[in-house]
Amino acid sequence: MPKSCFCRSVIASAIAVAACGVSAGAHAELGGVMPNQPGSGASTAHAMLNGALRMRTWTDAGNTTINEYATSTGQIIAYTWQGPTMPDLHALLGKYADSYKAGAAAAANGDLHSSRIARPDVIVESGGPMRGYVGRAWLPAALPPGVTSDDLQ
């Protein structure tokens, strides 16, 4: 196997493993419904952007802060995170995890510190130095009118 193919394969494998996550505690998943009552350790959802979105926050087992965004009807459309560990992306992405993994494997470009995987159904951006991970994942087609990815902080 040529060195460049081996390197690309190793990087794609590393991204796929990272997509499975190292911490637990996700309360729901993209496309799911935000519970009316907060889960263990979650804040009460509060409205933002004139009621177009609801957001609630919790800290996962790896001490990473996760913000969950839902439409006014409760459909979860995005997550953002910041903390010392990567969140459990497989749990957060739910049925979109396979699409993300396929995009990550195809996009393996050698940059292990940041990535942007844009698929028609889901977009995931992540980066940061070790113990300083930041990122976000969202369903582009599910953003309510007047809401952009820039609103997901």
C-alpha positions, 0 to 999 in steps of 0.5 A: 500500500502506498504511503499516501493511501495508508496515511489517508486510511489511518486518518479516516479511521481516526475520524470515524473513531472520534465520531463514535465519541468518548463521553456519554450523557446525550439526552436526545439526538438530532431530529428527535424531540426536546423533552418538556422537562429537563433531563439529568443535569440539563437546564430548562429550555429557554426561547431565543431569536423571537421564539424561533428556537429553544435552547437548553444546556447540559454538561456531559460526563467528560465535562463538556458543555453541550447546547441543544437547539430545537424549533418551537415545535420541539424538533432538535435541529442542532448542537454546539459544544465546548470543553475538554473532551469531544461529546458522544457524536454518535449519540448526538447525531443519531440517525445522521451519524452514518452520513457524518462518518461517510463524509468524514472518511471521504474528506480525510485530508490530514488535518486532525485539529479541525474539520468541516463535514458538510453533507446534504442532511447534516453539517458537523464542524469541530476543532480546537486543541487537545482539552479545548474542543469546540464544535457544532452540528446541525440539520441545514434543511431544518433551520427555521426561516430567519435562523442561520448557522451563525445563530448556533453558538 
